[in-house]
């Protein structure tokens, strides 16, 4: 039986094509808020990562991203390696924006970074590859989705995330689209397990999303997040309006993306 793998040449200039992970996200993006204490619990111990501008605030903004990842594949130099496991899967992410790295000679000076704090998906292969090849802390789950609902369960079958979705019909301003581009362009931090000698190892990745207004549609959402999703913080429910009514509102999208190692601008 042949291996479910294909390899093809994608560039004549391998030195100009760094190793990358590529795919397309088709799903939903919705804002929320969590207490500062909950955010501090989800930031890996020993990493030194802290929220920006959280003094005197009880909550800080977070983002829920949920839907399908499609045609995920690796590219090394001029060759694309496409494996037949996990090319398409469902996932839900809890994203914490507006964080700052600790001052360190080993880390680049970046004004702000984003942490992918919790990731659940229904592909064991993608979970394992993500952990060992890129340092993603991923958890296996089960999903059920329809035209106006999205539900996620952990590996024990306990419901951890539920979203009700209502499509909008309003127009989206170019300022809102630019704000999405800026948000998704922020470098993404993944932190490994802490150790006594050197604290927590930090890796920084760069996601480049092809954001276009034609691929965005406003939605309203009602989201319930269980304590097993947010590391034992009490269950939370959020109601949001669409991006046509609020510049920080919810939206449906389909964005191709490329992930590479972060390289400071020179």
C-alpha positions, 0 to 999 in steps of 0.5 A: 500500500503506497504511503499517503504522501506527495512531493512536488517542486514549488520553487526554483530558488530554495534559498529564497523559500524558507521552511514553512507550514501552509494552509487555509483557515475557513471558519469564524473569529469572535472576541471575548474577555477573560479576567487577568487572573485567568490569563496569567494562569494560561501563560506558561510558567517561567516564560516571562510573558505578561499582558500589555496595559493590564494595570487596573483592569479586571479583564483583558481581550481574547479571541476565539478562532474556530472552524476548519483548517484545509490543505495543511502542508509543509514546504522545505526549500523548493519542495512541498511535502504533502502528507495524507494525515491531517490535511483537513481538520477542525479546531478551536483556538483561544488567542491572547493578543497584546502581550509583551516578551521579557527583556532578554539578550536571547529574544528579539525586541518586539513591541507586542506578541500574540499567544495561542494559549489553547488549541483543540483539534480533531486530528491526532496526526496534526496534533503530534506533528505540531507538538514535535515539529513546531512546539505547538501545545495541541489537544485532541478533541471531537467536533460537531458543526452545522450552518449556525452551530459549532461545538467542541468536546475534549478527548473524554467527551466533555463539552468545552466550547459551543458557539451559536452563529447568526449571519449578518448582512451589513458592509465592512469598512476598510479600516476594520479589514486593516485592523484584522490584517494588523492583528493577524500579522502580530508575531505568535509565541509558543512556549515550552515546558519550564525547567529549573535552569533556564525557565521556559523556552520560547519560540516565535513564529510569523503567520502571514494571512491573505486577508481580503474584504471579499473573504469576510462576512459579519456574524453575531455569536453566542459563545460558551466556554467551559472551565475545562477549556480555560484551565479550570476557570469558571464557565463563561458566556459571551455575546457579540455583534458583527464586524459591520456593527462593531470594529471589534465584532465577529466575522466569518472568513476564509484566509490562506496562510503561511507560517514561518520562523519569525525573523526581525526586519533588517 
